[in-house]
Amino acid sequence: MDSSSPVRSLIEQISSVDLASTNGSLQPHTRQELQGLVKKLSFALESPFETLNRLVVLPFQHAVVRVAIDLGLFEYMAEVGETGRTLDEIKVRTGVDAILLLRLLRTLAAIGLLRQLDEHHWAATDLTHVCTNSTIESGMRFMFDFIGPVFQQLPSSLAKRNYRCPTATQGPLQDAYDTKLAGWEYILDPQVSDSLKDCNAFMKGRRAGSVSWLDFYPFAENILAGAAENPEAVLVVDVGGGLGHGLVEINEKFPQPKGRLILQDHPKTIEQAGLGAGVFEPMAHDFFTSQPVQGPKIFLIRQVLHDWPDQECQKILEHLAAAMSPEYSKLLINEFVAADVGASDFITAIDLVMMGMSGGMERTKSQWSNLLVSAGFRIERIWTLDGETESVIEAVREHPSAAVRDGKDTVAIES
């Protein structure tokens, strides 16, 4: 067979994609389709050794980006944009040895974070400007400084536990940091407070830069329309809701919603959240204990359950189920639903981060269904925008006498 046939076929598929856009942007499913085809084309064009060589150098490239953040290099280069700066100018600003600086700049240009104009001149790219975002800086620091040592331990950690999935308290994080604490308990230690700040900033910024679940889940129809008219009734309890940004977003999209908004999280996090700015009521609560709020319209839990293995998640969910009002309360879970076939590199990478950090995982549709059934829930529907956006899983408390249904019967995905 002609070796160029796969390449030719992929180019034809890319050319045939409907590029219809909305407000100048490609439709999410179109963008995802193109990304998948371009990735296949890249693999088809590379030799096996080129592919492996590219993977081998990824950790070193991340290290250079981390150095550039420390030097303030992205901000300095972004100030002049495409005009660029000379090697001497950058050397004077950063204080870095000329030969070392040249090697760092070449690496950044090779991965598209800078552009080399000629032998002595360098300029910013679109990605340079993105890297000046404090969210990106926080994410890079957190992944390199805190998560990096965890993954250095991953091969030996898995081997010594006979290749079993890590648990919340026995895994690569415990090996890396010589602790018996679960990852999300360890990160609260004052000794790693900078990592906690970077983690919180990264998560806050990532949510701000992504599509909101409220943009594709029918909150007004499914929640507000059936909520109690009593202003003292609880509308939303955001379980493990961090600093309350999720509740603020609900209040912004649906001003003066019917009922109270309650934020629950670890006491240290609640201290940072303050008094809720008149939008929500902060409440310190350990979600592994009995739920103090009874019968709200919804318990909202966003990007929390992927932090924990099934056993811990079942405990969290059982406490919520016990506090729900039958025929009234709903559970909304805002998390990824990983594809059974062809999961993206981003989802699979986050899955490994969760595994290393706390024994958690990104779950497939059937895994979500099995977990929820085990805690007394039934999935009514899953809303999914695209493979790179967290889905919304809507579940209700299962009547004790109801038959257990499998995931195929209870889950419908809306694109």
Order of alpha helices (4+ residues) and beta strands (2+ residues): alpha-beta-beta-alpha-alpha-alpha-alpha-beta-alpha-alpha-beta-beta-alpha-alpha-alpha-alpha-alpha-alpha-alpha-alpha-beta-alpha-beta-alpha-beta-beta-alpha-beta-beta-alpha-beta-alpha-beta-beta-alpha-beta
